[in-house]
């Protein structure tokens, strides 16, 4: 009855126009809110490379040029090094997560061992702990105990494998038919051979999603690199941008130019691999 009334109302052109108008206004407002920071960043990245006091920012610069990009690379000798540091940290984090998280996920999904259920429960519990809560013990461990300030190890090791990636891979591997593994065992294949020759070729989607999400998370991280680096030469790009902020003002355009450069890999990843972003939403939803 309700569906019939709903269909009857939709046949009225005025109702359809009103509905489409409301939806259009809502979507336009939502898109404007989401896109405004991006437009603001890109616009001011082409502004003049001069210090701006707080509260004096306009939406668009009065003059447009590439001076801010030149200033970003020329004002600090480590500007390119910041980008390289971010890439090294992100790449190492991606490789370690793809290797270790996929192996752990396979073990939890397809290998029966004592305490496996309890260990996986602990991983689920770890996923519920906010990332910020772990920063204090990690800081004490890496900085005070191991004296690893200003090292790539301090930047990479805390994120070398995450509980979320283990959970993601476990959910995906659970959907792979166990009969494939049993047949391989009958033929004399070891667990490592099964994992390398059967499981990994079937897991390109989840590995790609894992790599993309891990790269984005590592590249965009600010707080942890800020805690464990004090030398300009060890900054990541996100931490390096803070050097354009001063007590009485901000070099707005150079900062925005650096932010635009740091956002470029995210745009490339999304537009070149967007199908994996969509497929990642349904990973683990289909079971055997």
C-alpha positions, 0 to 999 in steps of 0.5 A: 500500500505504501509503495503504491502511494509512493509510486502514485506520487512520483507520477505527479510531475510537480512532485518529481520536480520538487524532489529533484530540486531538493536533492539537487540543492542538497548535493550542491551544498554537500559538494561545495562544503567538501570541495571548498578546502581543495579549491582554496588550497589550489587557488592560493598555491598560485598566490604571491609568496609573501607573509600573510597575517592571520585573519587577512586571507581572501578566498582567492589571491589578487595576483596569480603566479608560480612564485609560491612553487618556486619559493617552496623548493628554493626556500629550504634545501630539504624541500625535495628531501621531505617528499623523498622521506614521505615516499620512502616511509610510505613505500616501506610501510606498504611493502611490510603490510602487504607481506605480513598482514596477508600472511597473518590473514591467511593463517587466521583464515585457513590454518587451525592452530591453538589460540588462533581465535583468541589472537584474532579477538585481540586483533579485533580489540586492537582495532577499537583502540584510537590511534592517538592513545598508542602514541604515548607508549610508542613515544616512550619506547622509540624515543626514550628507551631505544633512542631512535629519534630522527631515524627511518626505523622510528617512522616505519616500524610502528606502522609496519603491520596494522590490525585493520589490514590483518582483519581485511585480508583474513575476511577476504581469504575466508571467502576462498574455497578451502577445497583448493587448499586441500587439493594442493595439500594432496599434491604435496604442496607446503603451506608456503607454496600454497600461499605463494602459488594459489592464494596470492594470485587470487588476492590481487584485489585485496592486496591492491586495496591494502596497498592503496589505503596503507600508502594514503594513511602513511603519506598523510600522517603528521602527528607521529613523524612530528613527534619523532623527528627534530631535524629538517632533513628527516621531516616528511612533507606533512611535517615540513609544511609547518616551517612556513608557519610563524608566530605572527603570520603564515607564508600562506601561498608557499604552504598551499603550494607544498600542500598541493604537491603533497596531495598530488600522489593521492589524486594520481592514486584515486583516478588511476586505481579508483576501481579498487577503491570501490571494490574495497568496500565489498571485500569480505562481504561474500562468503563461501 
